[in-house]
Amino acid sequence: MTAAAPISLDPARAAQLAAEFGLKPDEYDRCLAILGRTPSLTELGVFSVMWSEHCSYKSSRVWLKELPTSAPWVIQGPGENAGVIAIGDGLAAVFKMESHNHPSWIEPYNGAATGVGGILRDVFTMGARPIANLNALRFGAPDAPRMKQVIDGVVRGIGGYGNCVGVPTVGGEVNFHPAYNGNPLVNAMTVGIAKADRIFTAAATGIGNPVVYVGSKTGRDGIHGATMSSAEFSADSEEKRPTVQIGDPFAEKLLIEACLELMATDAIVAIQDMGAAGLTSSGVEMAGKGGMGVDLTLDNVPQREEGMTAYEMMLSESQERMLMVLKPGREALAEAIFTKWELDFAVIGHLTDTGRIVIRHKGQVEADIPLAPLESEAPLYRRPTEDTPKQPLLDPATIPNPTSIEQALLTLVATPDLCSRRWIWDQYDSLVNGQTVHRPGGADAAIVKIEDHARALAMTTDCTPRYVVADPEEGGKQAVAEAWRNITATGALPLAITDNMNFGNPEKPRIMGQFASAVRGMAAACTALDFPVVSGNVSLYNETEGRAILPTPAIGGVGVIDDAAQAIGLGMPTTADLILIGTTAGHLGQSLWLREIAHREEGAPPPVDLTAERRNGDFVRARILAGEVLACHDCADGGLLVTLAEMAMATGVGATLHAPGATTAPGAASPPTARSTTAASGTATTAPAGSASATAQAPLPDHAFWFGEDQARYVLAVSDANAILAAAQAAGVPAFRLGRAGGTTLDLGAGRAISVSTLREANEATLPALMEGRA
């Protein structure tokens, strides 16, 4: 095919547009050097989206290389649409988490809905059937301007898309903080199941092989969405509404079935979702990964709007679209399948040996770009970093308790960060397909059984941003460790993570320092816990008018349990002994108690002892799989008493508890703490040598013991406490008999008690009350 060369823009106009599209002057100069001329409009659009922060990771790639990404069970690590791990029985789990933060602020419903649609496509593109969705949400103060409408729209968008497409939403997390007032975070995660020997990738090969467009038609929605997501917000963010895509979950369901049906044949060479940057990124990445060239004729692209230009078609981020490379002669087979599912199908090009992407429209070459330098000469920055100043550890003995333990607990369970999320998860269908074993709120991680197998997957999303902003490295460790703990607490073996790195403007040294330190912490935890990173997403420039979000490296963890029937939940049994696993130092720095009760946000977060995390978690998992544990809940936000309250509220069953320093029931003992290691023989074990003073000291203040957020701790409900305590002592694991389940109150002794029903009423009432009058 012959045609005229691309029509270059006027040089002055090209430089102006390059700046508007987000290219720095030196980046634009690099484009000119690669082309040897002034670009056409379409070429400039291609460079701008492919070299955007959102697509090129130009500020983060240098740091992400520090993360461990391999293990014997890892089939596919970062670099493809999603990560893949072997889970036994010839099966693989395919999963990834991605952000849709900026679109969800501009247009909450569609921003969140298309975030779900996009991550679903990343997973089924690999040949997996999606079996579960999760999310990690961060909102501003509920009374901030627009925030109720944003919360409402985001939740409805997630539920509306996931429910209609028929994939259960089984887990997630929600935090609130004023730092997110102008920039909420919407991170969506999907997990799918595939045959381990039938994984599809995006690397295109075969000169002359047809390039095929399938799915929905292309419109003008989402143009320059990737560029919009690579810049801070300002007061005019509402004007960016046209950059937000519109989703159709019913078309997505058809696309899933059609793609999986075609994948059961031998027709597909490569396949790629048209996500950020749409046809541009999919075409460039497929040909580039295979070392090929690609020639596209846009006249054949199915279009839902009149008069679309090549520039618009290449940059459109219309949803529910895929790009495929087929084996020669398989076009009719593929077209028949997509026609049956009432989806568009069109051959729009072919692979070449030129190493270039050539884009044609109406007889004119609109772009002709060498692919290798588009990637190899993409900007890569080692931006200046500035360390976050270390804050001191707070001595709990110096922090007075302004209220009673009972009142503090009642206040905490009613705060937005700890209140029931039922208002949210009731809008999600968590049971569709009938394989969900533990729904939201029932266990520390969601459990979804694999159809026709006893095996199940455990999955969770976790991060504590207030820890990360105080100490990014410890906060990064803790995010990974908490995901590992939550999976462990069900009895499942944690296998791998996906991450979603949400940070502010990387051009500010403090922000870039947060990112680098968080990655170091994550890498240390992933290594120590054999919990590699297999996929992920980076979302930077999460700032509005110069105010950054809290650094939020959200972690999505996946694990496996051989028999779903062995997985346990967190609900308090009607009768059981309660055992605390782990050492208690009463860390109140950056705790929710400190913020909500003492009205202070300061101090170092609790340190993460990765050796203790591994030792304690492996012990707990072994006891669960041995059938010795009735319920388990890890200690996290709010500390030990909040953990016990959550267990109690799940079933309505209370407990009689032993407070530190109080007269305890026969056989009880003081807990292993950093301030006291006294223990009665046979009923408790002390912290391992070196982790606590061997000299008895004053016991912890009650509020530090009950609300300190020390890590590596679990509460176990067991039928035979003596057996667990003996096993813990033999394993060198700190353990303490907390009390006994039963009744309808949490009884702390000395006349201090609070009814479970009172706690539950406060816990359940908060979100519905906050969301009243949101219209």
C-alpha positions in Angstrom: 0.0 0.0 0.0 1.4 3.4 -0.9 0.4 6.7 0.5 1.8 10.2 1.2 4.0 10.7 4.2 2.4 12.0 7.5 1.4 15.7 7.4 3.6 17.4 9.9 2.2 20.1 12.2 3.4 23.6 12.1 6.6 23.6 14.3 5.3 26.3 16.6 1.9 24.7 16.9 3.5 21.3 17.5 5.6 22.6 20.4 2.5 24.3 21.9 0.5 21.1 21.7 3.3 19.0 23.1 3.3 21.1 26.2 -0.5 20.9 26.4 -0.2 17.1 26.1 2.2 16.9 29.0 5.5 16.5 27.2 8.4 18.4 28.8 10.6 20.4 26.3 13.4 17.9 26.5 11.0 15.0 25.9 9.6 16.8 22.9 13.1 17.3 21.6 13.6 13.6 21.9 10.5 12.9 19.8 11.9 15.2 17.1 15.2 13.4 17.1 13.5 10.0 16.8 11.3 11.1 13.9 13.8 13.4 12.2 11.0 15.9 11.6 8.1 17.6 13.1 5.4 15.1 14.1 1.9 14.9 12.8 -1.0 15.4 15.2 -1.5 11.6 15.5 2.2 11.0 16.1 2.3 13.7 18.7 -0.6 12.0 20.4 1.1 8.7 20.4 4.3 10.0 21.9 2.4 12.0 24.6 0.3 9.0 25.9 3.1 6.4 25.6 5.5 8.7 27.4 3.0 9.8 30.0 3.7 8.9 33.6 0.6 6.7 33.6 1.9 4.5 30.7 5.7 4.8 30.9 6.3 4.8 34.7 9.1 7.2 33.9 9.5 8.3 37.6 8.9 4.9 39.2 10.6 2.2 37.0 14.0 2.8 38.6 12.6 2.0 42.0 10.2 -0.8 41.1 13.2 -2.9 40.0 14.0 -3.4 43.7 10.9 -5.5 44.3 11.2 -9.3 44.3 9.2 -10.8 41.5 10.1 -14.4 41.2 9.4 -17.7 43.1 9.0 -21.3 42.0 5.2 -20.8 41.8 5.4 -17.6 39.7 4.4 -18.2 36.1 4.3 -14.6 35.0 5.6 -11.6 36.8 5.3 -7.9 36.1 5.3 -6.8 32.4 2.1 -8.4 31.2 -1.5 -7.5 31.6 -1.7 -9.4 35.0 0.5 -11.6 37.2 0.1 -15.4 37.1 0.9 -18.0 39.9 0.6 -21.7 40.0 -1.9 -22.9 42.6 -1.9 -26.7 42.0 -4.0 -29.1 40.1 -2.7 -27.7 36.9 -4.4 -24.4 37.6 -3.2 -20.8 37.8 -4.4 -17.7 39.6 -4.3 -14.5 37.5 -4.6 -11.2 39.2 -3.8 -7.5 39.2 -4.9 -4.2 40.9 -5.2 -0.9 39.1 -6.2 2.6 39.9 -9.0 4.8 38.5 -8.4 7.7 40.9 -8.6 10.8 38.8 -11.7 9.7 36.7 -13.5 8.7 39.9 -13.1 12.3 41.3 -14.3 13.9 38.1 -17.2 11.5 37.4 -17.5 9.1 40.4 -20.0 6.5 39.0 -18.4 6.0 35.5 -14.9 6.5 36.9 -15.3 3.6 39.3 -17.3 1.4 37.0 -14.8 1.6 34.2 -12.0 0.9 36.7 -13.7 -2.4 37.4 -14.2 -3.1 33.7 -10.6 -2.3 32.9 -9.1 -4.6 35.6 -11.5 -7.4 34.5 -10.1 -7.2 31.0 -6.5 -7.3 32.2 -7.3 -10.7 33.8 -9.4 -12.4 31.1 -6.9 -11.1 28.5 -4.5 -13.6 30.0 -6.9 -16.5 29.4 -8.5 -16.5 32.9 -12.1 -16.5 33.9 -12.6 -13.8 36.5 -13.9 -15.3 39.8 -13.7 -12.3 42.2 -13.4 -8.5 42.4 -12.0 -6.5 45.3 -11.3 -2.9 45.9 -9.3 -0.5 48.0 -11.0 2.9 48.5 -9.8 6.1 50.2 -12.2 9.0 50.7 -11.8 12.4 52.3 -13.7 13.6 55.3 -17.4 12.6 54.8 -18.4 16.2 55.4 -16.0 17.6 52.8 -17.5 19.3 49.7 -18.8 16.7 47.2 -17.5 13.8 49.3 -20.9 12.2 50.0 -21.7 12.3 46.3 -18.3 10.9 45.5 -18.6 8.0 48.0 -22.1 7.2 46.7 -21.1 7.3 43.1 -18.0 5.2 43.5 -19.8 2.5 45.5 -22.7 2.4 43.0 -20.3 2.3 40.1 -18.3 -0.6 41.5 -21.5 -2.5 42.4 -23.3 -1.6 39.1 -20.5 -2.9 36.9 -19.5 -5.9 38.9 -23.0 -7.0 39.6 -24.1 -6.8 36.0 -21.0 -8.5 34.6 -21.6 -11.4 37.0 -18.3 -11.4 39.0 -18.7 -11.3 42.8 -17.2 -8.4 44.7 -15.9 -10.3 47.7 -13.6 -8.0 49.7 -11.8 -4.7 50.1 -11.1 -1.8 52.4 -12.2 1.8 53.0 -10.3 4.6 54.8 -11.3 8.2 55.4 -8.9 11.2 55.8 -9.0 14.9 54.9 -5.8 14.3 52.7 -8.2 12.7 50.2 -10.7 15.5 50.1 -9.8 16.6 46.6 -8.4 13.3 45.3 -10.1 10.0 46.4 -8.4 6.7 45.5 -10.3 4.0 43.7 -8.1 0.9 43.3 -9.8 -2.2 41.7 -8.5 -5.7 41.8 -9.6 -8.8 39.9 -8.7 -12.5 40.4 -9.2 -15.1 37.8 -8.5 -18.8 37.2 -6.8 -20.3 34.2 -5.2 -23.5 33.1 -1.5 -23.1 33.9 -0.5 -24.3 30.5 -2.9 -22.0 28.6 -1.7 -18.5 29.5 -2.0 -15.8 26.8 0.3 -12.9 26.4 0.6 -9.7 24.4 3.8 -10.5 22.5 2.8 -10.5 18.8 4.7 -12.6 16.2 4.3 -13.7 12.6 4.9 -11.4 9.6 1.6 -10.8 7.9 -0.6 -12.1 10.7 -3.9 -10.2 10.9 -4.5 -7.6 13.6 -8.1 -7.8 14.7 -10.3 -5.4 16.7 -13.1 -6.9 18.8 -15.7 -5.7 21.2 -17.6 -2.4 21.4 -17.4 0.5 19.0 -14.9 3.4 19.4 -16.2 6.8 20.5 -14.7 10.0 21.6 -14.8 9.2 25.4 -11.6 9.0 27.3 -9.3 10.8 24.8 -6.2 11.7 26.7 -7.3 9.9 29.8 -3.8 8.6 30.4 -2.4 12.2 30.1 -5.0 13.5 32.5 -4.0 10.8 35.0 -0.4 12.0 34.8 -0.9 15.5 36.2 -2.1 17.1 39.3 -5.7 18.4 39.7 -6.5 22.0 39.9 -9.7 24.0 40.4 -10.8 23.2 36.8 -10.9 19.4 37.3 -14.7 19.3 36.5 -13.8 20.5 32.9 -12.0 17.2 32.4 -15.2 15.2 32.4 -14.9 14.3 28.7 -11.7 12.3 29.5 -13.7 9.9 31.6 -14.8 6.7 29.8 -18.4 5.3 29.8 -18.7 1.6 30.6 -21.2 -1.1 29.5 -21.0 -4.1 31.8 -23.3 -6.2 29.6 -21.0 -5.7 26.7 -18.1 -6.7 29.0 -19.9 -10.0 29.9 -20.3 -10.8 26.2 -16.7 -9.9 25.6 -15.5 -12.3 28.4 -17.4 -15.2 27.0 -16.4 -14.5 23.4 -12.7 -14.2 24.2 -12.7 -17.3 26.4 -14.5 -19.2 23.7 -11.9 -18.2 21.1 -9.1 -18.9 23.5 -10.3 -22.5 23.6 -9.2 -22.8 19.9 -5.7 -22.4 18.5 -6.5 -19.1 16.7 -4.9 -16.5 19.0 -1.2 -15.5 18.7 -1.4 -12.5 21.0 -4.1 -10.5 22.8 -4.1 -7.1 24.6 -6.8 -5.1 26.3 -7.4 -1.6 25.0 -6.9 0.2 28.3 -5.1 3.4 29.0 -4.2 5.1 25.7 -6.6 2.6 23.9 -5.6 1.5 20.4 -2.2 3.3 20.7 -0.9 1.4 23.8 -2.3 -2.0 22.7 -0.9 -1.7 19.2 2.5 -0.4 20.3 2.9 -2.9 23.1 1.9 -6.0 21.1 4.2 -5.3 18.2 7.0 -4.0 20.5 7.0 -7.0 22.8 7.2 -9.3 19.8 9.9 -7.3 18.1 7.6 -6.7 15.1 6.1 -3.8 13.3 2.4 -3.1 12.8 0.5 -1.5 10.0 -3.1 -0.3 10.9 -5.9 1.0 8.7 -8.3 2.9 10.8 -11.0 3.1 8.2 -11.9 -0.4 9.4 -12.2 0.5 13.1 -15.9 0.1 14.2 -17.0 3.7 15.2 -20.0 4.9 17.0 -19.5 8.6 16.2 -19.4 10.3 12.8 -16.2 11.9 11.4 -13.7 10.5 13.9 -10.1 11.4 13.0 -7.1 9.1 13.3 -5.9 11.1 16.3 -9.2 10.5 18.1 -9.4 6.8 17.2 -5.8 6.1 18.4 -6.3 7.9 21.7 -9.9 7.0 22.5 -10.3 5.0 25.7 -13.7 3.7 24.9 -14.4 0.6 27.0 -14.9 -3.1 26.3 -12.5 -3.4 23.4 -9.6 -5.8 22.7 -6.9 -6.1 20.1 -5.8 -9.5 18.9 -3.3 -11.0 16.5 -4.6 -14.2 14.9 -3.0 -17.0 13.0 -3.5 -16.7 9.2 -6.8 -18.2 8.1 -8.5 -18.1 11.5 -10.3 -14.8 10.8 -13.6 -16.5 9.8 -13.6 -18.7 12.9 -13.0 -15.7 15.2 -15.6 -13.5 13.4 -18.2 -16.2 13.8 -17.7 -16.4 17.5 -17.8 -12.6 18.0 -20.8 -12.2 15.7 -22.6 -14.9 17.8 -22.0 -12.8 20.9 -23.2 -9.7 19.1 -19.9 -7.9 19.3 -18.0 -6.0 16.6 -15.2 -7.8 14.7 -12.8 -6.1 12.2 -9.4 -6.9 10.7 -7.7 -3.5 11.0 -4.1 -4.3 10.1 -1.3 -6.8 10.0 2.2 -7.4 11.5 5.3 -6.4 9.5 9.0 -6.8 9.8 9.7 -3.0 9.7 9.8 -2.4 13.5 7.5 0.6 13.0 3.9 1.5 13.7 2.2 2.8 10.6 -1.2 4.3 10.9 -3.4 4.9 7.8 -6.7 6.7 7.5 -8.6 7.6 4.3 -5.6 6.9 2.1 -3.2 9.0 4.1 -0.4 7.9 6.4 -1.2 9.6 9.7 1.7 8.2 11.7 5.0 6.4 10.9 7.0 5.8 14.1 9.9 3.4 14.9 8.8 1.3 17.8 12.1 0.4 19.5 13.0 4.0 20.4 9.4 4.7 21.5 10.2 2.3 24.3 14.0 2.4 24.7 14.3 6.2 24.6 11.2 6.8 26.7 12.0 9.1 29.6 13.5 7.5 32.7 14.1 9.7 35.7 15.9 9.2 38.9 14.3 12.1 40.6 15.7 13.7 43.7 14.5 12.2 46.9 14.1 13.6 50.4 13.7 11.3 53.4 10.8 11.7 55.7 12.0 12.9 59.2 11.9 10.1 61.7 9.4 10.6 64.5 10.1 9.3 68.0 8.5 6.2 69.5 5.9 7.3 72.0 6.2 5.9 75.5 2.6 4.7 76.3 3.2 5.5 80.0 3.4 9.2 79.2 0.1 9.4 77.3 -2.8 9.8 79.6 -6.1 8.1 78.9 -8.9 10.8 78.8 -11.8 8.4 79.0 -12.8 4.9 80.1 -11.7 1.8 78.2 -15.4 1.0 77.5 -16.2 4.5 76.2 -13.0 4.5 74.1 -14.0 1.2 72.5 -17.5 2.4 71.8 -16.1 5.6 70.1 -13.6 3.7 68.1 -16.0 1.1 66.6 -18.2 4.0 65.5 -15.4 6.0 63.7 -15.5 6.0 59.9 -12.3 4.0 59.7 -13.6 1.2 61.9 -17.4 1.3 61.5 -19.3 -1.5 59.6 -18.9 -1.4 55.8 -22.3 -3.1 55.4 -23.8 0.0 53.7 -21.1 -0.5 51.1 -20.8 -4.3 50.6 -24.6 -4.7 50.6 -24.5 -2.9 47.3 -22.2 -5.6 45.9 -23.2 -9.1 44.9 -20.7 -11.2 46.7 -22.3 -14.5 46.1 -22.9 -14.6 42.3 -21.6 -17.9 40.8 -22.0 -19.6 44.1 -18.4 -20.2 45.0 -17.9 -17.6 47.7 -17.1 -19.3 51.1 -16.4 -16.2 53.2 -18.2 -12.9 52.3 -17.0 -9.4 53.3 -16.9 -9.1 57.1 -16.8 -12.8 57.7 -13.1 -13.5 57.7 -9.8 -11.6 57.5 -9.6 -12.4 53.8 -12.2 -13.4 51.3 -12.4 -17.1 50.4 -13.6 -18.2 47.0 -13.7 -21.8 46.1 -12.5 -23.0 42.7 -15.4 -24.6 40.8 -15.2 -28.4 40.7 -12.3 -28.4 43.1 -11.9 -28.5 46.9 -9.2 -25.9 46.6 -9.9 -22.2 47.3 -8.2 -18.9 47.0 -7.9 -16.3 49.8 -7.6 -12.7 48.8 -7.3 -9.3 50.5 -6.4 -5.7 50.0 -4.5 -3.8 52.7 -2.6 -0.6 53.5 -2.3 1.8 56.5 -1.5 5.2 54.9 -1.1 6.9 58.3 1.8 4.6 59.0 3.3 5.3 55.6 3.2 9.0 55.9 4.9 8.8 59.3 7.6 6.3 58.2 7.3 5.2 54.5 9.7 2.3 54.9 8.0 0.8 57.9 4.6 1.6 56.4 5.5 -0.3 53.2 6.6 -3.3 55.3 3.4 -3.2 57.3 1.2 -3.1 54.2 2.7 -6.3 52.9 2.8 -7.9 56.3 -0.9 -7.2 57.0 -1.9 -8.7 53.7 0.1 -11.8 54.6 -1.5 -11.9 58.0 -5.0 -11.6 56.7 -4.5 -14.5 54.3 -2.8 -16.5 57.0 -5.6 -15.9 59.5 -8.0 -17.9 57.3 -5.6 -20.9 57.1 -4.5 -20.1 53.5 -0.9 -20.0 52.4 0.0 -16.5 51.0 1.6 -16.8 47.6 2.0 -13.4 45.9 0.9 -9.8 45.7 -0.1 -7.1 43.3 0.4 -3.5 44.3 -1.1 -0.1 43.6 1.3 2.6 44.4 -0.7 5.8 45.0 1.4 8.9 45.7 1.6 12.6 45.0 3.7 14.6 42.6 7.0 12.8 42.0 8.7 16.0 41.0 8.7 16.9 44.7 11.6 15.3 46.5 9.6 14.5 49.6 7.0 12.6 47.6 9.7 10.8 45.6 11.4 9.9 48.9 8.2 8.5 50.2 7.9 6.3 47.1 11.4 5.0 47.2 11.3 4.3 51.0 7.9 2.5 50.7 9.3 0.3 47.9 12.3 -0.6 50.1 10.0 -1.6 52.9 7.7 -3.6 50.6 10.7 -5.4 49.1 12.1 -6.4 52.6 8.7 -7.8 53.6 8.1 -9.6 50.3 11.5 -11.2 50.6 11.1 -12.2 54.2 7.6 -13.6 53.8 8.2 -15.3 50.4 5.4 -13.1 49.0 6.7 -11.8 45.6 5.1 -9.0 43.5 3.7 -10.4 40.2 1.8 -7.3 38.9 1.0 -3.8 39.9 0.2 -0.2 39.0 1.6 3.2 39.8 -0.6 6.2 40.2 1.3 9.5 40.7 0.3 13.1 40.8 -2.5 12.4 43.2 -2.6 16.1 44.3 -5.2 18.8 44.1 -4.0 22.4 44.2 -0.7 21.3 45.6 -2.1 19.2 48.4 -1.0 15.5 48.2 -2.8 12.5 49.4 -1.3 10.3 52.1 1.2 7.9 50.5 -0.9 4.8 49.8 0.9 1.7 48.5 -2.1 -0.6 48.5 -1.4 -4.3 48.5 -3.6 -7.0 47.0 -2.6 -10.4 48.3 -3.6 -13.9 47.1 -3.1 -17.2 48.8 -4.3 -20.8 48.4 -5.9 -23.4 50.7 -6.1 -27.0 49.6 -9.5 -27.6 51.1 -12.0 -24.7 51.3 -13.7 -26.5 54.2 -10.6 -25.8 56.3 -10.8 -22.1 55.9 -12.0 -20.3 59.1 -13.6 -16.9 59.8 -13.3 -14.3 62.5 -16.7 -14.7 64.3 -16.6 -15.4 68.0 -17.8 -19.0 68.8 -20.4 -19.5 71.5 -17.8 -21.1 73.7 -14.0 -21.1 73.3 -10.8 -20.2 75.0 -9.2 -17.0 73.6 -5.4 -16.9 72.9 -3.3 -13.9 71.9 -0.4 -14.7 69.7 2.4 -12.2 69.6 4.2 -9.7 71.8 2.4 -6.5 73.0 4.4 -3.3 73.6 1.5 -1.0 73.6 2.5 1.1 70.5 0.2 4.1 70.3 2.1 6.2 67.8 -0.1 6.8 64.7 -2.8 4.6 66.2 -6.5 5.2 65.8 -6.8 5.5 69.6 -4.3 8.3 69.6 -6.1 10.1 66.7 -9.7 9.5 67.8 -9.5 9.5 71.6 -6.4 11.6 72.4 -6.8 13.8 69.3 -3.2 13.5 68.3 -1.6 12.4 65.1 2.1 11.9 65.9 4.9 9.4 66.7 6.5 6.6 64.9 4.2 3.8 63.7 4.6 0.4 65.2 7.8 -1.3 64.0 7.4 -4.4 61.9 9.5 -7.4 63.0 9.5 -9.6 59.9 11.1 -12.5 61.7 8.3 -12.4 64.2 5.7 -12.0 61.4 6.9 -15.1 59.7 7.3 -17.2 62.9 3.9 -16.2 64.4 2.0 -16.5 61.1 3.4 -19.9 60.2 2.5 -21.1 63.7 -1.1 -19.8 63.4 -1.6 -21.3 59.9 -0.3 -24.7 61.1 -2.7 -24.7 64.0 -5.7 -23.8 61.8 -4.9 -26.5 59.2 -4.6 -29.0 62.1 -8.2 -28.2 63.0 -7.3 -26.7 66.4 -8.6 -23.2 65.8 -12.3 -22.2 65.7 -11.9 -18.6 64.7 -9.0 -16.2 64.0 -8.6 -12.5 63.6 -5.4 -10.5 63.2 -4.8 -7.5 65.3 -4.6 -4.3 63.2 -6.4 -1.0 63.3 -7.6 -0.1 66.8 -5.6 -2.8 68.5 -6.5 -5.8 70.6 -9.8 -4.7 72.1 -11.1 -3.6 68.7 -10.1 -7.0 67.3 -12.1 -8.8 70.0 -15.0 -6.5 69.5 -15.1 -7.2 65.8 -15.1 -10.9 66.5 -17.9 -10.5 69.0 -20.0 -8.2 66.7 -19.7 -10.8 63.9 -21.8 -13.4 65.9 -23.2 -11.5 68.8 -21.2 -13.6 71.3 -19.2 -11.8 74.0 -16.2 -12.8 76.1 -14.8 -12.5 79.6 -11.3 -11.1 79.3 -8.2 -10.8 81.5 -6.9 -7.2 81.8 -3.1 -6.8 82.3 -2.2 -6.5 86.0 -5.7 -7.6 87.2 -6.4 -10.7 89.2 -7.0 -13.4 86.6 -8.6 -16.8 86.5 -6.6 -19.8 87.6 -4.1 -20.8 84.9 -4.0 -17.3 83.3 -0.8 -15.3 83.1 0.5 -11.9 82.2 0.8 -11.4 78.5 4.2 -11.4 76.8 5.0 -7.7 76.5 8.1 -5.5 75.9 7.6 -4.2 79.5 6.9 -7.5 81.2 7.8 -11.1 80.4 6.4 -12.8 83.5 4.5 -15.9 82.6 3.1 -18.8 84.5 4.6 -22.1 83.5 2.5 -24.0 81.0 0.0 -21.2 80.4 1.9 -18.7 78.5 5.2 -18.2 76.7 7.5 -15.2 76.8 8.8 -13.3 73.9 11.9 -14.9 72.4 15.3 -13.9 73.8 16.4 -10.5 72.6 12.9 -9.3 71.8 11.9 -8.2 75.3 13.6 -7.3 78.5 14.3 -10.3 80.8 13.7 -8.0 83.8 10.1 -7.6 85.0 8.9 -4.0 84.6 5.7 -2.1 85.4 2.8 -3.5 83.3 1.5 -1.6 80.4 -1.3 1.0 81.0 -4.7 -0.5 80.2 -5.3 1.8 77.2 -1.9 0.9 75.7 -2.5 -2.8 76.1 -6.0 -2.8 74.7 -5.5 -0.2 71.9 -1.9 -0.3 71.0 -1.4 -1.4 67.4 1.6 -3.8 67.8 2.1 -6.0 64.7 2.5 -9.8 64.2 -0.4 -10.5 66.5 -3.5 -12.7 66.2 -6.4 -13.6 68.4 -7.3 -17.3 68.3 -10.5 -18.9 69.5 -9.7 -22.5 70.4 -11.3 -25.4 72.2 -8.1 -26.6 73.9 -6.0 -23.6 75.2 -3.4 -25.8 76.9 -2.5 -27.6 73.7 -2.1 -24.3 71.8 0.0 -22.8 74.6 2.2 -25.8 74.8 2.7 -25.8 71.1 3.5 -22.1 71.1 6.0 -22.6 73.9 7.7 -25.4 71.9 7.9 -23.2 68.8 9.1 -20.1 70.7 6.0 -18.2 69.8 4.6 -15.6 72.3 1.2 -16.7 73.5 -1.2 -15.6 76.2 -4.6 -16.8 77.5 -6.8 -13.8 77.0 -10.1 -15.2 78.4 -13.1 -17.1 77.3 -15.8 -16.6 74.8 -19.5 -16.6 75.9 -22.3 -14.4 77.0 -23.4 -11.1 75.4 -20.9 -8.6 76.8 -17.2 -7.9 76.6 -16.3 -8.1 80.3 -12.9 -6.6 81.2 -13.3 -7.4 84.9 -13.5 -4.9 87.9 -17.1 -4.1 86.9 -16.1 -2.9 83.4 -18.2 -4.4 80.7 -20.0 -3.3 77.5 -22.7 -5.2 75.7 -22.0 -6.6 72.2 -25.4 -5.3 71.0 -24.4 -1.7 72.1 -21.2 -2.0 70.1 -22.9 -3.4 67.1 -25.5 -0.7 67.0 -22.8 2.0 67.1 -20.7 0.2 64.6 -23.6 -0.3 62.1 -25.1 3.2 62.4 -22.2 5.3 61.2 -22.0 4.9 57.5 -25.8 5.1 56.9 -26.0 8.2 59.0 -23.0 9.8 57.2 -24.5 9.1 53.8 -28.0 10.6 54.6 -28.9 13.5 52.3 -26.1 12.7 49.8 -28.2 13.5 46.7 
